[in-house]
Amino acid sequence: MTGGVRIVAVGLAVVLLLIVTVDRLPAAAQEAGSSELTISVSETEVSTLTGDVFTFTSEITNHGLERTPSLIANLAFVAIDGDTYVDPEDWSPQRTVHVAPIDGDSSVTLTWTVKTVLQGDVAVYVTVLPAPPELSPESPLAISPAIQMHVEEDRKLNPGGVLPTVLAVPALLAVAFAGLRVVRRRA
């Protein structure tokens, strides 16, 4: 290969490399922007009984250098067995939390409370997105790993300690009516 042909070949290679790099630059920048916010959770699996309450924490980390806008964190539930009815308001009293802006290379920890309502297999996860007015169709969305929750039905003879009342009230009413009957017969 002569010197002139070599220079042209190297020049073409550099131009091709620049075209490929510039073409991929927006996608790479977009991926980097969406991965700056991550969420981790303190639990990965929970086995529990219906009616039990458990708590877990989620840590929202800003890996970027710039401060985030105000954020909204939301607790979500999905029936992964396809049979369990999940009404989120029944499973958690506070599912949406407003989070103040997070500085670059910092994190915030949130504590969540879950009450297991029905038996079945449910996934619990946390999503985070910018709060309005920063929210737009292009806004990044961060999602935590799912917590696999297996809930067994808790069958108790005395749920909530009500058995004495359930037995005592009818017994007292029976004694009261028997007493009225005796009083009426004597009169």
Backbone hydrogen bonds in HBPLUS format (Angstrom, degrees):
<---DONOR---> <-ACCEPTOR-->    atom                        ^
c    i                          cat <-CA-CA->   ^        H-A-AA   ^      H-
h    n   atom  resd res      DA  || num        DHA   H-A  angle D-A-AA Bond
n    s   type  num  typ     dist DA aas  dist angle  dist       angle   num
A0006-ARG N   A0002-THR O   2.94 MM   4  6.12 155.5  2.00 151.6 159.3     1
A0007-ILE N   A0003-GLY O   3.10 MM   4  6.27 155.9  2.16 144.1 149.4     2
A0008-VAL N   A0004-GLY O   3.14 MM   4  6.35 158.9  2.19 143.4 148.8     3
A0009-ALA N   A0005-VAL O   2.89 MM   4  6.10 158.4  1.93 149.3 155.5     4
A0010-VAL N   A0006-ARG O   2.95 MM   4  6.16 163.0  1.98 151.7 155.8     5
A0011-GLY N   A0007-ILE O   2.86 MM   4  6.00 157.6  1.91 145.9 153.0     6
A0012-LEU N   A0008-VAL O   2.85 MM   4  6.06 157.6  1.90 150.4 155.9     7
A0013-ALA N   A0009-ALA O   2.98 MM   4  6.19 154.8  2.04 144.9 151.9     8
A0014-VAL N   A0010-VAL O   2.95 MM   4  6.21 155.0  2.02 149.7 156.0     9
A0015-VAL N   A0011-GLY O   3.00 MM   4  6.24 160.4  2.04 148.3 153.7    10
A0016-LEU N   A0012-LEU O   2.90 MM   4  6.11 165.1  1.92 152.4 156.2    11
A0017-LEU N   A0013-ALA O   2.93 MM   4  6.09 158.2  1.97 145.3 151.6    12
A0018-LEU N   A0014-VAL O   2.94 MM   4  6.18 156.3  1.99 149.4 155.6    13
A0019-ILE N   A0015-VAL O   2.95 MM   4  6.21 158.0  2.00 151.4 157.4    14
A0020-VAL N   A0016-LEU O   2.97 MM   4  6.19 167.2  1.99 154.8 157.6    15
A0021-THR N   A0017-LEU O   2.92 MM   4  6.03 159.8  1.96 147.0 153.2    16
A0022-VAL N   A0018-LEU O   2.85 MM   4  5.94 168.3  1.86 153.1 156.3    17
A0023-ASP N   A0019-ILE O   2.95 MM   4  5.99 153.7  2.02 144.6 152.3    18
A0024-ARG N   A0020-VAL O   3.12 MM   4  6.29 144.3  2.26 141.0 149.4    19
A0025-LEU N   A0021-THR O   2.99 MM   4  6.01 124.3  2.31 141.7 156.3    20
A0028-ALA N   A0024-ARG O   3.05 MM   4  6.23 163.8  2.07 159.7 164.7    21
A0029-ALA N   A0025-LEU O   2.87 MM   4  6.03 162.1  1.91 157.5 162.8    22
A0030-GLN N   A0026-PRO O   2.84 MM   4  5.96 152.4  1.91 145.3 153.3    23
A0031-GLU N   A0027-ALA O   2.89 MM   4  6.13 158.5  1.94 148.6 154.1    24
A0032-ALA N   A0028-ALA O   2.96 MM   4  6.17 161.0  2.00 148.3 153.3    25
A0033-GLY N   A0029-ALA O   2.99 MM   4  6.19 153.4  2.06 144.8 151.7    26
A0034-SER N   A0030-GLN O   3.06 MM   4  6.31 152.7  2.14 148.9 155.4    27
A0035-SER N   A0031-GLU O   3.10 MM   4  6.22 133.8  2.32 143.7 155.5    28
A0063-HIS N   A0036-GLU O   2.56 MM  27  4.72 168.4  1.57 160.6 157.9    29
A0038-THR N   A0061-THR O   2.99 MM  23  5.32 159.0  2.03 148.2 154.9    30
A0061-THR N   A0038-THR O   2.86 MM  23  5.32 167.1  1.87 156.3 160.8    31
A0040-SER N   A0059-GLU O   3.01 MM  19  5.25 156.7  2.07 139.9 146.8    32
A0059-GLU N   A0040-SER O   2.80 MM  19  5.25 157.8  1.85 147.1 154.7    33
A0042-SER N   A0057-THR O   2.91 MM  15  5.39 148.7  2.01 159.0 160.7    34
A0148-GLN N   A0044-THR O   2.92 MM 104  6.20 158.5  1.97 148.9 141.7    35
A0046-VAL N   A0148-GLN O   2.83 MM 102  6.26 152.7  1.90 158.6 160.5    36
A0150-HIS N   A0046-VAL O   2.78 MM 104  6.21 162.1  1.81 165.1 170.5    37
A0048-THR N   A0150-HIS O   2.97 MM 102  6.42 159.6  2.01 162.1 167.6    38
A0152-GLU N   A0048-THR O   2.92 MM 104  6.34 164.8  1.95 154.7 155.5    39
A0052-ASP N   A0049-LEU O   3.12 MM   3  5.72 161.4  2.16 136.9 139.2    40
A0050-THR N   A0152-GLU O   2.84 MM 102  6.13 139.1  2.00 159.2 165.1    41
A0051-GLY N   A0116-THR O   2.62 MM  65  5.25 165.3  1.64 149.9 153.3    42
A0116-THR N   A0052-ASP O   2.91 MM  64  5.61 159.0  1.95 165.2 170.9    43
A0054-PHE N   A0114-VAL O   2.93 MM  60  5.50 159.9  1.97 157.5 163.4    44
A0114-VAL N   A0054-PHE O   2.87 MM  60  5.50 168.1  1.89 169.1 173.2    45
A0056-PHE N   A0112-TRP O   3.07 MM  56  5.48 149.7  2.16 143.7 152.4    46
A0112-TRP N   A0056-PHE O   2.82 MM  56  5.48 172.9  1.82 173.1 175.6    47
A0058-SER N   A0110-LEU O   2.87 MM  52  5.30 153.0  1.94 148.2 156.9    48
A0110-LEU N   A0058-SER O   2.83 MM  52  5.30 163.0  1.86 157.7 163.3    49
A0060-ILE N   A0108-VAL O   2.80 MM  48  5.27 159.3  1.84 163.5 163.3    50
A0108-VAL N   A0060-ILE O   2.87 MM  48  5.27 148.4  1.97 142.7 152.8    51
A0062-ASN N   A0106-SER O   2.83 MM  44  5.54 170.1  1.84 174.0 177.4    52
A0105-ASP N   A0062-ASN O   2.85 MM  43  5.36 120.2  2.22 136.7 152.9    53
A0105-ASP N   A0064-GLY O   3.02 MM  41  5.95 122.5  2.36 155.1 171.3    54
A0068-THR N   A0102-ILE O   2.98 MM  34  5.32 161.7  2.01 142.1 145.7    55
A0131-ALA N   A0070-SER O   2.82 MM  61  5.47 171.7  1.82 136.6 135.4    56
A0071-LEU N   A0099-VAL O   2.88 MM  28  4.94 171.3  1.89 151.1 153.3    57
A0099-VAL N   A0071-LEU O   2.84 MM  28  4.94 173.7  1.84 139.5 141.7    58
A0072-ILE N   A0129-LEU O   2.80 MM  57  5.50 156.0  1.85 166.2 174.6    59
A0129-LEU N   A0072-ILE O   3.07 MM  57  5.50 153.7  2.15 146.8 154.4    60
A0073-ALA N   A0097-VAL O   2.84 MM  24  5.17 175.2  1.84 160.6 162.0    61
A0097-VAL N   A0073-ALA O   2.83 MM  24  5.17 162.4  1.86 153.9 159.3    62
A0074-ASN N   A0127-THR O   2.82 MM  53  5.29 159.0  1.86 154.3 160.6    63
A0127-THR N   A0074-ASN O   2.90 MM  53  5.29 161.2  1.94 151.2 157.1    64
A0075-LEU N   A0095-ARG O   2.76 MM  20  4.85 151.6  1.84 141.7 150.9    65
A0076-ALA N   A0125-TYR O   2.83 MM  49  5.42 169.8  1.84 169.5 171.0    66
A0125-TYR N   A0076-ALA O   3.05 MM  49  5.42 159.1  2.10 144.3 149.5    67
A0078-VAL N   A0123-ALA O   2.91 MM  45  5.15 148.6  2.01 147.7 154.9    68
A0123-ALA N   A0078-VAL O   2.77 MM  45  5.15 166.3  1.79 155.9 159.5    69
A0080-ILE N   A0121-ASP O   2.98 MM  41  5.70 135.5  2.19 130.5 142.7    70
A0090-ASP N   A0087-ASP O   2.82 MM   3  5.54 141.2  1.97 125.2 135.6    71
A0091-TRP N   A0088-PRO O   3.14 MM   3  5.08 123.6  2.47  93.9 108.2    72
A0092-SER N   A0088-PRO O   3.08 MM   4  6.24 140.8  2.24 153.3 160.9    73
A0115-LYS N   A0091-TRP O   2.78 MM  24  5.01 165.9  1.80 144.1 149.1    74
A0120-GLY N   A0151-VAL O   2.91 MM  31  5.19 153.3  1.98 133.4 139.2    75
A0151-VAL N   A0120-GLY O   2.84 MM  31  5.19 171.2  1.85 159.1 161.8    76
A0122-VAL N   A0149-MET O   2.87 MM  27  5.11 164.7  1.89 153.2 157.2    77
A0149-MET N   A0122-VAL O   2.76 MM  27  5.11 155.8  1.82 162.2 169.3    78
A0124-VAL N   A0147-ILE O   2.99 MM  23  5.02 154.9  2.06 135.5 143.6    79
A0147-ILE N   A0124-VAL O   2.73 MM  23  5.02 161.7  1.76 148.4 155.0    80
A0144-SER N   A0126-VAL O   2.85 MM  18  5.30 159.1  1.89 158.3 164.5    81
A0128-VAL N   A0142-ALA O   2.83 MM  14  5.14 153.2  1.90 150.2 154.8    82
A0142-ALA N   A0128-VAL O   2.96 MM  14  5.14 170.0  1.97 153.5 156.1    83
A0134-GLU N   A0131-ALA O   3.05 MM   3  5.92 127.8  2.33 141.8 138.9    84
A0139-SER N   A0136-SER O   2.95 MM   3  5.16 164.5  1.98 113.7 118.8    85
A0161-GLY N   A0158-ASN O   3.32 MM   3  5.33 167.4  2.34 119.8 117.6    86
A0165-THR N   A0162-VAL O   3.07 MM   3  5.42 117.9  2.47 108.7 123.3    87
A0166-VAL N   A0162-VAL O   2.94 MM   4  6.17 162.8  1.97 159.4 165.2    88
A0167-LEU N   A0163-LEU O   2.98 MM   4  6.16 151.6  2.06 154.4 160.9    89
A0168-ALA N   A0164-PRO O   2.78 MM   4  5.77 157.1  1.83 146.1 153.8    90
A0169-VAL N   A0165-THR O   3.08 MM   4  5.87 173.6  2.08 148.5 150.1    91
A0171-ALA N   A0167-LEU O   3.38 MM   4  6.44 155.8  2.45 140.6 147.6    92
A0172-LEU N   A0168-ALA O   2.82 MM   4  6.01 161.1  1.86 158.4 163.0    93
A0173-LEU N   A0169-VAL O   2.99 MM   4  6.19 159.0  2.03 153.0 158.9    94
A0174-ALA N   A0170-PRO O   2.88 MM   4  6.08 154.7  1.95 146.9 153.7    95
A0175-VAL N   A0171-ALA O   3.04 MM   4  6.31 158.2  2.09 149.0 154.2    96
A0176-ALA N   A0172-LEU O   2.92 MM   4  6.12 157.4  1.97 147.0 153.7    97
A0177-PHE N   A0173-LEU O   2.91 MM   4  6.15 164.6  1.93 153.2 156.4    98
A0178-ALA N   A0174-ALA O   2.95 MM   4  6.07 152.5  2.02 143.4 151.7    99
A0179-GLY N   A0175-VAL O   2.88 MM   4  6.06 152.8  1.95 145.6 153.1   100
A0180-LEU N   A0176-ALA O   2.98 MM   4  6.28 152.3  2.06 146.4 153.7   101
A0181-ARG N   A0177-PHE O   3.00 MM   4  6.17 153.4  2.07 143.3 150.4   102
A0182-VAL N   A0178-ALA O   3.02 MM   4  6.30 154.5  2.09 147.4 153.7   103
A0183-VAL N   A0179-GLY O   3.02 MM   4  6.23 158.1  2.07 147.0 153.0   104
A0184-ARG N   A0180-LEU O   2.96 MM   4  6.16 155.5  2.02 148.8 154.9   105
A0185-ARG N   A0181-ARG O   3.06 MM   4  6.28 153.6  2.13 145.3 151.9   106
A0186-ARG N   A0182-VAL O   3.25 MM   4  6.44 152.2  2.33 146.9 153.1   107
A0187-ALA N   A0183-VAL O   3.19 MM   4  6.35 136.4  2.39 137.7 149.1   108
